[in-house]
Amino acid sequence: MTEKLKFEMHEHTALITIDNPAANTWDADNLQALETLIGELNANKDCYSLVITGAGSKFFSAGADLNLFADGDPDHADKIAQHFHAAFTALTHFNGVSVAAINGYAMGGGLECAMSCDIRIAEAQAVMALPEATVGLLPAGLGTQHLPWLVGEGWAKRMILCGERVNAETAERIGLVEEVVETGKSLDRAMALAAQTAKQSPTSVTACKQLIMSARHQTMPESFTDERAAFVKLFSTSDQKEGVNAFLEKRPPHWSNA
């Protein structure tokens, strides 16, 4: 780990804080740390969800530290792009539910981080953008792929090709975030939402998340088949037996994530 990325567990929820002053930027250190941490959380049977937010009250994350690209070295740029790709791919495929608490500016790689989560909660003052083309770059942390999936091609082009920034109200209207809360409340709301997953079977959540996301790369008939197979596969898990019997016995279930 690195001091630029803080981590703590709250019952079944991992809280990750981007803490790289002054704007919570991403670099090789905290990107590699995020990738490693997601791997560890996936292996932790007691971790059902994660919340990621930014330290302080102004920035969720301003994205990449542009000093990384000042030398114009393509080989170095490729290495940094690989770090962004690996970290945000890991976050996208986290086994549980991921929630971004957007507590301020989410720019470039900051917004790409938030878009790699399942759910986004934004504070009313938050501003979001993918401004990479204004400095001769492009969103290389999955941004050109995640944004049109969330908001449609038109708004993705406005934000990426025209450099348009959106406020929290617009972000909610176009589907970039799922909820807007008042200033200072995003973390509480995100943690409360993440905590709801403790009521769900973690094995069911993982299977459902994979099926929902499969719509991005395969046909619906293919997914129908996968859905049925995943349903049957759950009957080999302890959580399936526990969930059904707990319901029939009118008691809370005790998940084992197995």
Secondary structure, DSSP 4 states (H G I P E B T S, - for coil): --TTEEEEEETTEEEEEE--TTTT-B-HHHHHHHHHHHHHHHH-TT--EEEEEESSSSEEE--B-GGGGTT--HHHHHHHHHHHHHHHHHHHT-SSEEEEEE-SEEETHHHHHHHTSSEEEEETT-EEE--GGGGT---TTTHHHHHHHHH-HHHHHHHHHS---EEHHHHHHHTS-SEEE-TT-HHHHHHHHHHGGGGS-HHHHHHHHHHHHHTTTS-HHHHHHHHHHHHHHGGGSHHHHHHHHHHHTTS-------
